[in-house]
Amino acid sequence: MDNSRKDIHNSSIPLVCLSCEARHKGVCGALSPEQLTKLSKHTNRFKVENNKVISSPDEDDKNFANILSGVVKLTKLMADGRQQIVGLQFAPDLIGRPFMKNSTVTAEAATDINVCSFPKKILEELLKESPQMEHRLHEQTLRELDDARDWLLTLGRKSAIEKIASFLYLIATHIDPEKNDGKDQITLEMPMKRGDIADFLGLTIETVSRQLTNLRKRNIIEIPDRRSIVIPSIKRLKNAMEQDLSK
């Protein structure tokens, strides 16, 4: 029996948690019904529009949030105003740094996103009570560390076309993994403009456009319109991540 069917017969789980898209795979999935009840009394679910800042190093983090849908970009700002996108977060990731006064990065909605927000104090209390929840948070942190290491390889060693293929594979495998699980053909709505993609990959906008065209000419992707990408074979896209097709 899957988790959603088990929940139907567990009336002690709060209604707001029963309908949560991210609970089973997010940090909240480790909580008991009693702990979920405690958390649910303080939750607030809402939509954040594209390009809105969620948190920044200049502000004390009083609330954390689980991403329910959409994509969040993490950026670092230099003293002269230049910024770099240093990471992306997807559902059901947690936005925030427990037990720290504030974050070291700015979290900004890369798309319209839906989040479930709760006070930092409540989450930190639950983390102290629940080793299982702490374990899930450690898993997310280690996953983000692995992603960062992979991205260092992408930025440091891969050609421009490999970088674009790697970015598309990242989006295809993270933005809606349950919907796309087991599928070879995937259709994506691009969560970032080409300027943001260029910033993330250390390329120019012109290079991003040129390499997308190269992937299309090689039948690795299709481009129905400026914001949509069709990936006929996720396996072929994965191969393109590690083969310098520009040679």
Phi and psi in degrees as GROMACS dihedral restraints (atoms count N, CA, C in turn):
[ dihedral_restraints ]
;  ai    aj    ak    al  type     phi  dphi    fc
    3     4     5     6     1   -77.9    20    10
    4     5     6     7     1   169.8    20    10
    6     7     8     9     1   -63.2    20    10
    7     8     9    10     1   -36.4    20    10
    9    10    11    12     1   -66.3    20    10
   10    11    12    13     1   -36.4    20    10
   12    13    14    15     1   -72.5    20    10
   13    14    15    16     1   -35.7    20    10
   15    16    17    18     1   -60.8    20    10
   16    17    18    19     1   -39.4    20    10
   18    19    20    21     1   -62.6    20    10
   19    20    21    22     1   -33.5    20    10
   21    22    23    24     1   -58.2    20    10
   22    23    24    25     1   -33.3    20    10
   24    25    26    27     1   -95.6    20    10
   25    26    27    28     1     6.6    20    10
   27    28    29    30     1  -115.0    20    10
   28    29    30    31     1    88.5    20    10
   30    31    32    33     1   -71.8    20    10
   31    32    33    34     1    -8.8    20    10
   33    34    35    36     1   -81.8    20    10
   34    35    36    37     1   -10.0    20    10
   36    37    38    39     1   -81.8    20    10
   37    38    39    40     1   129.2    20    10
   39    40    41    42     1   -56.5    20    10
   40    41    42    43     1   145.0    20    10
   42    43    44    45     1   -58.2    20    10
   43    44    45    46     1   -41.2    20    10
   45    46    47    48     1   -62.7    20    10
   46    47    48    49     1   -29.4    20    10
   48    49    50    51     1   -81.7    20    10
   49    50    51    52     1   -32.3    20    10
   51    52    53    54     1   -58.7    20    10
   52    53    54    55     1   -37.3    20    10
   54    55    56    57     1   -93.5    20    10
   55    56    57    58     1     7.0    20    10
   57    58    59    60     1   -75.1    20    10
   58    59    60    61     1   128.0    20    10
   60    61    62    63     1   -72.3    20    10
   61    62    63    64     1   -23.1    20    10
   63    64    65    66     1  -109.3    20    10
   64    65    66    67     1    -5.0    20    10
   66    67    68    69     1   -62.4    20    10
   67    68    69    70     1   -46.3    20    10
   69    70    71    72     1   -63.3    20    10
   70    71    72    73     1   -31.3    20    10
   72    73    74    75     1  -105.2    20    10
   73    74    75    76     1    -4.4    20    10
   75    76    77    78     1   -95.3    20    10
   76    77    78    79     1  -176.3    20    10
   78    79    80    81     1   -64.2    20    10
   79    80    81    82     1   -28.9    20    10
   81    82    83    84     1   -68.5    20    10
   82    83    84    85     1   -20.9    20    10
   84    85    86    87     1   -64.4    20    10
   85    86    87    88     1   -14.6    20    10
   87    88    89    90     1   -87.2    20    10
   88    89    90    91     1    -5.4    20    10
   90    91    92    93     1   -86.6    20    10
   91    92    93    94     1   148.9    20    10
   93    94    95    96     1   -74.6    20    10
   94    95    96    97     1   163.7    20    10
   96    97    98    99     1   -54.4    20    10
   97    98    99   100     1   -38.0    20    10
   99   100   101   102     1   -66.2    20    10
  100   101   102   103     1   -40.7    20    10
  102   103   104   105     1   -70.6    20    10
  103   104   105   106     1   -36.6    20    10
  105   106   107   108     1   -62.7    20    10
  106   107   108   109     1   -38.3    20    10
  108   109   110   111     1   -62.2    20    10
  109   110   111   112     1   -43.6    20    10
  111   112   113   114     1   -60.1    20    10
  112   113   114   115     1   -44.8    20    10
  114   115   116   117     1   -68.8    20    10
  115   116   117   118     1   -41.5    20    10
  117   118   119   120     1   -63.6    20    10
  118   119   120   121     1   -24.2    20    10
  120   121   122   123     1   -67.9    20    10
  121   122   123   124     1   -14.0    20    10
  123   124   125   126     1  -120.6    20    10
  124   125   126   127     1     5.9    20    10
  126   127   128   129     1   -83.6    20    10
  127   128   129   130     1   155.7    20    10
  129   130   131   132     1  -143.7    20    10
  130   131   132   133     1   116.5    20    10
  132   133   134   135     1  -100.1    20    10
  133   134   135   136     1   132.4    20    10
  135   136   137   138     1  -158.8    20    10
  136   137   138   139     1   169.5    20    10
  138   139   140   141     1  -101.6    20    10
  139   140   141   142     1   139.9    20    10
  141   142   143   144     1  -116.4    20    10
  142   143   144   145     1   126.1    20    10
  144   145   146   147     1   -75.7    20    10
  145   146   147   148     1   154.2    20    10
  147   148   149   150     1   -49.1    20    10
  148   149   150   151     1   136.3    20    10
  150   151   152   153     1    77.6    20    10
  151   152   153   154     1     0.5    20    10
  153   154   155   156     1   -80.5    20    10
  154   155   156   157     1   137.7    20    10
  156   157   158   159     1   -78.5    20    10
  157   158   159   160     1   131.7    20    10
  159   160   161   162     1   -95.5    20    10
  160   161   162   163     1   -43.5    20    10
  162   163   164   165     1  -154.1    20    10
  163   164   165   166     1   156.9    20    10
  165   166   167   168     1  -149.5    20    10
  166   167   168   169     1   162.3    20    10
  168   169   170   171     1   -63.4    20    10
  169   170   171   172     1   -19.3    20    10
  171   172   173   174     1   -79.1    20    10
  172   173   174   175     1   -10.5    20    10
  174   175   176   177     1  -118.5    20    10
  175   176   177   178     1   142.9    20    10
  177   178   179   180     1   -71.3    20    10
  178   179   180   181     1   131.2    20    10
  180   181   182   183     1   -77.2    20    10
  181   182   183   184     1   107.4    20    10
  183   184   185   186     1   -99.2    20    10
  184   185   186   187     1   -16.3    20    10
  186   187   188   189     1  -136.5    20    10
  187   188   189   190     1   149.9    20    10
  189   190   191   192     1  -114.1    20    10
  190   191   192   193     1   170.3    20    10
  192   193   194   195     1  -151.4    20    10
  193   194   195   196     1   142.2    20    10
  195   196   197   198     1   -90.4    20    10
  196   197   198   199     1   134.7    20    10
  198   199   200   201     1   -78.4    20    10
  199   200   201   202     1   123.9    20    10
  201   202   203   204     1   -93.3    20    10
  202   203   204   205     1   -34.4    20    10
  204   205   206   207     1  -161.5    20    10
  205   206   207   208     1   155.1    20    10
  207   208   209   210     1    98.3    20    10
  208   209   210   211     1  -174.3    20    10
  210   211   212   213     1  -129.3    20    10
  211   212   213   214     1   137.0    20    10
  213   214   215   216     1  -113.8    20    10
  214   215   216   217     1   134.8    20    10
  216   217   218   219     1  -105.5    20    10
  217   218   219   220     1   141.3    20    10
  219   220   221   222     1  -107.6    20    10
  220   221   222   223     1   126.6    20    10
  222   223   224   225     1  -127.0    20    10
  223   224   225   226     1   152.5    20    10
  225   226   227   228     1  -116.8    20    10
  226   227   228   229     1   135.8    20    10
  228   229   230   231     1  -108.0    20    10
  229   230   231   232     1   133.0    20    10
  231   232   233   234     1   -91.0    20    10
  232   233   234   235     1   164.7    20    10
  234   235   236   237     1   -61.5    20    10
  235   236   237   238     1   -29.9    20    10
  237   238   239   240     1   -89.1    20    10
  238   239   240   241     1     6.7    20    10
  240   241   242   243     1    99.6    20    10
  241   242   243   244     1   -12.3    20    10
  243   244   245   246     1   -70.0    20    10
  244   245   246   247     1   146.8    20    10
  246   247   248   249     1  -133.9    20    10
  247   248   249   250     1   158.3    20    10
  249   250   251   252     1  -134.9    20    10
  250   251   252   253     1   131.8    20    10
  252   253   254   255     1   -75.0    20    10
  253   254   255   256     1   121.0    20    10
  255   256   257   258     1  -109.5    20    10
  256   257   258   259     1    -3.8    20    10
  258   259   260   261     1  -179.6    20    10
  259   260   261   262     1   164.5    20    10
  261   262   263   264     1  -126.5    20    10
  262   263   264   265     1   147.4    20    10
  264   265   266   267     1  -124.5    20    10
  265   266   267   268     1   147.5    20    10
  267   268   269   270     1  -131.8    20    10
  268   269   270   271     1   166.9    20    10
  270   271   272   273     1   -62.4    20    10
  271   272   273   274     1   137.6    20    10
  273   274   275   276     1  -105.3    20    10
  274   275   276   277     1    40.2    20    10
  276   277   278   279     1   -61.8    20    10
  277   278   279   280     1   152.8    20    10
  279   280   281   282     1   -93.9    20    10
  280   281   282   283     1   129.2    20    10
  282   283   284   285     1   -93.9    20    10
  283   284   285   286     1   119.4    20    10
  285   286   287   288     1   136.0    20    10
  286   287   288   289     1   165.3    20    10
  288   289   290   291     1  -124.7    20    10
  289   290   291   292     1    95.5    20    10
  291   292   293   294     1   -57.3    20    10
  292   293   294   295     1   144.8    20    10
  294   295   296   297     1    65.9    20    10
  295   296   297   298     1    15.9    20    10
  297   298   299   300     1  -124.2    20    10
  298   299   300   301     1   148.3    20    10
  300   301   302   303     1   -64.3    20    10
  301   302   303   304     1   -43.7    20    10
  303   304   305   306     1  -150.2    20    10
  304   305   306   307     1   173.2    20    10
  306   307   308   309     1   -85.0    20    10
  307   308   309   310     1   161.0    20    10
  309   310   311   312     1   -97.2    20    10
  310   311   312   313     1    -3.7    20    10
  312   313   314   315     1  -130.5    20    10
  313   314   315   316     1   160.9    20    10
  315   316   317   318     1   -93.6    20    10
  316   317   318   319     1   128.2    20    10
  318   319   320   321     1  -100.8    20    10
  319   320   321   322     1   123.8    20    10
  321   322   323   324     1  -133.2    20    10
  322   323   324   325     1   141.3    20    10
  324   325   326   327     1   -68.3    20    10
  325   326   327   328     1   117.5    20    10
  327   328   329   330     1   -82.1    20    10
  328   329   330   331     1   -22.4    20    10
  330   331   332   333     1  -136.5    20    10
  331   332   333   334     1   175.5    20    10
  333   334   335   336     1   -61.3    20    10
  334   335   336   337     1   131.6    20    10
  336   337   338   339     1  -128.3    20    10
  337   338   339   340     1   156.2    20    10
  339   340   341   342     1  -114.3    20    10
  340   341   342   343     1   133.8    20    10
  342   343   344   345     1  -132.4    20    10
  343   344   345   346     1   159.7    20    10
  345   346   347   348     1  -117.4    20    10
  346   347   348   349     1   111.9    20    10
  348   349   350   351     1  -101.7    20    10
  349   350   351   352     1   148.4    20    10
  351   352   353   354     1  -153.2    20    10
  352   353   354   355     1   156.1    20    10
  354   355   356   357     1   -63.9    20    10
  355   356   357   358     1   141.3    20    10
  357   358   359   360     1   -55.6    20    10
  358   359   360   361     1   -42.2    20    10
  360   361   362   363     1   -60.0    20    10
  361   362   363   364     1   -42.8    20    10
  363   364   365   366     1   -65.7    20    10
  364   365   366   367     1   -44.7    20    10
  366   367   368   369     1   -62.4    20    10
  367   368   369   370     1   -42.6    20    10
  369   370   371   372     1   -65.4    20    10
  370   371   372   373     1   -34.8    20    10
  372   373   374   375     1   -63.2    20    10
  373   374   375   376     1   -43.6    20    10
  375   376   377   378     1   -67.8    20    10
  376   377   378   379     1   -35.5    20    10
  378   379   380   381     1   -63.4    20    10
  379   380   381   382     1   -36.5    20    10
  381   382   383   384     1   -70.2    20    10
  382   383   384   385     1   -30.6    20    10
  384   385   386   387     1   -81.7    20    10
  385   386   387   388     1   -28.8    20    10
  387   388   389   390     1  -120.9    20    10
  388   389   390   391     1   100.0    20    10
  390   391   392   393     1   -59.6    20    10
  391   392   393   394     1   -31.1    20    10
  393   394   395   396     1   -66.0    20    10
  394   395   396   397     1   -40.4    20    10
  396   397   398   399     1   -67.1    20    10
  397   398   399   400     1   -41.0    20    10
  399   400   401   402     1   -61.3    20    10
  400   401   402   403     1   -39.0    20    10
  402   403   404   405     1   -62.4    20    10
  403   404   405   406     1   -42.8    20    10
  405   406   407   408     1   -64.4    20    10
  406   407   408   409     1   -38.7    20    10
  408   409   410   411     1   -65.6    20    10
  409   410   411   412     1   -38.4    20    10
  411   412   413   414     1   -62.6    20    10
  412   413   414   415     1   -40.3    20    10
  414   415   416   417     1   -60.6    20    10
  415   416   417   418     1   -43.9    20    10
  417   418   419   420     1   -62.0    20    10
  418   419   420   421     1   -43.3    20    10
  420   421   422   423     1   -62.6    20    10
  421   422   423   424     1   -43.2    20    10
  423   424   425   426     1   -67.5    20    10
  424   425   426   427     1   -36.7    20    10
  426   427   428   429     1   -63.3    20    10
  427   428   429   430     1   -41.8    20    10
  429   430   431   432     1   -66.3    20    10
  430   431   432   433     1   -34.8    20    10
  432   433   434   435     1   -65.4    20    10
  433   434   435   436     1   -43.1    20    10
  435   436   437   438     1   -62.1    20    10
  436   437   438   439     1   -43.0    20    10
  438   439   440   441     1   -61.3    20    10
  439   440   441   442     1   -40.7    20    10
  441   442   443   444     1   -64.0    20    10
  442   443   444   445     1   -39.6    20    10
  444   445   446   447     1   -66.0    20    10
  445   446   447   448     1   -41.8    20    10
  447   448   449   450     1   -61.1    20    10
  448   449   450   451     1   -38.1    20    10
  450   451   452   453     1   -73.1    20    10
  451   452   453   454     1   -29.9    20    10
  453   454   455   456     1   -61.2    20    10
  454   455   456   457     1   -40.8    20    10
  456   457   458   459     1   -63.5    20    10
  457   458   459   460     1   -45.2    20    10
  459   460   461   462     1   -59.4    20    10
  460   461   462   463     1   -48.9    20    10
  462   463   464   465     1   -71.6    20    10
  463   464   465   466     1   -33.2    20    10
  465   466   467   468     1   -86.9    20    10
  466   467   468   469     1   -30.1    20    10
  468   469   470   471     1  -123.6    20    10
  469   470   471   472     1   -19.9    20    10
  471   472   473   474     1   -88.2    20    10
  472   473   474   475     1   151.9    20    10
  474   475   476   477     1   -73.1    20    10
  475   476   477   478     1   170.7    20    10
  477   478   479   480     1   -59.9    20    10
  478   479   480   481     1   -42.7    20    10
  480   481   482   483     1   -69.4    20    10
  481   482   483   484     1   -34.0    20    10
  483   484   485   486     1   -67.2    20    10
  484   485   486   487     1   -36.8    20    10
  486   487   488   489     1   -63.2    20    10
  487   488   489   490     1   -44.2    20    10
  489   490   491   492     1   -64.5    20    10
  490   491   492   493     1   -43.2    20    10
  492   493   494   495     1   -62.1    20    10
  493   494   495   496     1   -39.8    20    10
  495   496   497   498     1   -65.3    20    10
  496   497   498   499     1   -40.6    20    10
  498   499   500   501     1   -63.5    20    10
  499   500   501   502     1   -45.8    20    10
  501   502   503   504     1   -63.2    20    10
  502   503   504   505     1   -37.8    20    10
  504   505   506   507     1   -66.6    20    10
  505   506   507   508     1   -40.3    20    10
  507   508   509   510     1   -58.0    20    10
  508   509   510   511     1   -48.2    20    10
  510   511   512   513     1   -65.0    20    10
  511   512   513   514     1   -45.3    20    10
  513   514   515   516     1   -62.0    20    10
  514   515   516   517     1   -33.4    20    10
  516   517   518   519     1   -95.1    20    10
  517   518   519   520     1    -6.7    20    10
  519   520   521   522     1  -118.6    20    10
  520   521   522   523     1   -30.0    20    10
  522   523   524   525     1   -71.3    20    10
  523   524   525   526     1   -32.8    20    10
  525   526   527   528     1  -153.6    20    10
  526   527   528   529     1    67.6    20    10
  528   529   530   531     1   -61.0    20    10
  529   530   531   532     1   -35.6    20    10
  531   532   533   534     1   -69.3    20    10
  532   533   534   535     1   -39.6    20    10
  534   535   536   537     1   -64.7    20    10
  535   536   537   538     1   -38.1    20    10
  537   538   539   540     1   -96.7    20    10
  538   539   540   541     1    -0.1    20    10
  540   541   542   543     1   -59.6    20    10
  541   542   543   544     1   124.3    20    10
  543   544   545   546     1    84.6    20    10
  544   545   546   547     1    -7.6    20    10
  546   547   548   549     1   -86.1    20    10
  547   548   549   550     1   144.4    20    10
  549   550   551   552     1   -94.6    20    10
  550   551   552   553     1   -36.2    20    10
  552   553   554   555     1   -97.1    20    10
  553   554   555   556     1   130.9    20    10
  555   556   557   558     1  -133.9    20    10
  556   557   558   559     1   137.9    20    10
  558   559   560   561     1  -109.3    20    10
  559   560   561   562     1   129.5    20    10
  561   562   563   564     1  -119.2    20    10
  562   563   564   565     1   142.3    20    10
  564   565   566   567     1   -96.1    20    10
  565   566   567   568     1   115.8    20    10
  567   568   569   570     1   -62.0    20    10
  568   569   570   571     1   126.4    20    10
  570   571   572   573     1   -81.2    20    10
  571   572   573   574     1    -9.3    20    10
  573   574   575   576     1  -134.6    20    10
  574   575   576   577     1   147.6    20    10
  576   577   578   579     1   -71.6    20    10
  577   578   579   580     1   162.6    20    10
  579   580   581   582     1   -63.2    20    10
  580   581   582   583     1   -30.1    20    10
  582   583   584   585     1   -63.8    20    10
  583   584   585   586     1   -41.0    20    10
  585   586   587   588     1   -68.9    20    10
  586   587   588   589     1   -38.5    20    10
  588   589   590   591     1   -61.9    20    10
  589   590   591   592     1   -42.9    20    10
  591   592   593   594     1   -60.7    20    10
  592   593   594   595     1   -43.1    20    10
  594   595   596   597     1   -61.7    20    10
  595   596   597   598     1   -44.6    20    10
  597   598   599   600     1   -63.7    20    10
  598   599   600   601     1   -36.3    20    10
  600   601   602   603     1   -97.6    20    10
  601   602   603   604     1    -4.3    20    10
  603   604   605   606     1    70.9    20    10
  604   605   606   607     1    34.5    20    10
  606   607   608   609     1  -120.9    20    10
  607   608   609   610     1   172.2    20    10
  609   610   611   612     1   -88.7    20    10
  610   611   612   613     1   160.3    20    10
  612   613   614   615     1   -60.3    20    10
  613   614   615   616     1   -38.8    20    10
  615   616   617   618     1   -62.6    20    10
  616   617   618   619     1   -40.0    20    10
  618   619   620   621     1   -66.7    20    10
  619   620   621   622     1   -40.3    20    10
  621   622   623   624     1   -58.5    20    10
  622   623   624   625     1   -48.6    20    10
  624   625   626   627     1   -62.8    20    10
  625   626   627   628     1   -41.9    20    10
  627   628   629   630     1   -65.2    20    10
  628   629   630   631     1   -41.5    20    10
  630   631   632   633     1   -75.0    20    10
  631   632   633   634     1   -30.8    20    10
  633   634   635   636     1   -61.9    20    10
  634   635   636   637     1   -41.2    20    10
  636   637   638   639     1   -64.2    20    10
  637   638   639   640     1   -40.7    20    10
  639   640   641   642     1   -61.4    20    10
  640   641   642   643     1   -42.3    20    10
  642   643   644   645     1   -64.9    20    10
  643   644   645   646     1   -36.5    20    10
  645   646   647   648     1   -66.7    20    10
  646   647   648   649     1   -43.2    20    10
  648   649   650   651     1   -63.6    20    10
  649   650   651   652     1   -28.0    20    10
  651   652   653   654     1   -88.7    20    10
  652   653   654   655     1     7.4    20    10
  654   655   656   657     1    61.4    20    10
  655   656   657   658     1    26.7    20    10
  657   658   659   660     1   -86.7    20    10
  658   659   660   661     1   -30.8    20    10
  660   661   662   663     1  -136.9    20    10
  661   662   663   664     1   163.8    20    10
  663   664   665   666     1  -122.5    20    10
  664   665   666   667     1   147.5    20    10
  666   667   668   669     1  -124.8    20    10
  667   668   669   670     1    87.1    20    10
  669   670   671   672     1   -63.9    20    10
  670   671   672   673     1   -36.8    20    10
  672   673   674   675     1  -153.2    20    10
  673   674   675   676     1  -178.3    20    10
  675   676   677   678     1   -66.8    20    10
  676   677   678   679     1   -25.3    20    10
  678   679   680   681     1  -107.5    20    10
  679   680   681   682     1    -3.7    20    10
  681   682   683   684     1  -112.3    20    10
  682   683   684   685     1   142.1    20    10
  684   685   686   687     1  -131.8    20    10
  685   686   687   688     1   130.4    20    10
  687   688   689   690     1  -106.7    20    10
  688   689   690   691     1   127.4    20    10
  690   691   692   693     1  -107.0    20    10
  691   692   693   694     1   100.9    20    10
  693   694   695   696     1   -61.3    20    10
  694   695   696   697     1   -34.0    20    10
  696   697   698   699     1  -143.4    20    10
  697   698   699   700     1   112.0    20    10
  699   700   701   702     1   -64.7    20    10
  700   701   702   703     1   -27.8    20    10
  702   703   704   705     1   -67.4    20    10
  703   704   705   706     1   -41.4    20    10
  705   706   707   708     1   -66.8    20    10
  706   707   708   709     1   -37.4    20    10
  708   709   710   711     1   -63.9    20    10
  709   710   711   712     1   -41.4    20    10
  711   712   713   714     1   -62.5    20    10
  712   713   714   715     1   -40.2    20    10
  714   715   716   717     1   -62.4    20    10
  715   716   717   718     1   -36.8    20    10
  717   718   719   720     1   -68.2    20    10
  718   719   720   721     1   -19.6    20    10
  720   721   722   723     1   -66.1    20    10
  721   722   723   724     1   -25.5    20    10
  723   724   725   726     1  -125.1    20    10
  724   725   726   727     1    18.3    20    10
  726   727   728   729     1  -129.7    20    10
  727   728   729   730     1   122.6    20    10
  729   730   731   732     1   -76.2    20    10
  730   731   732   733     1    92.3    20    10
  732   733   734   735     1   -74.9    20    10
  733   734   735   736     1    -7.5    20    10
  735   736   737   738     1   -77.1    20    10
  736   737   738   739     1   -13.2    20    10
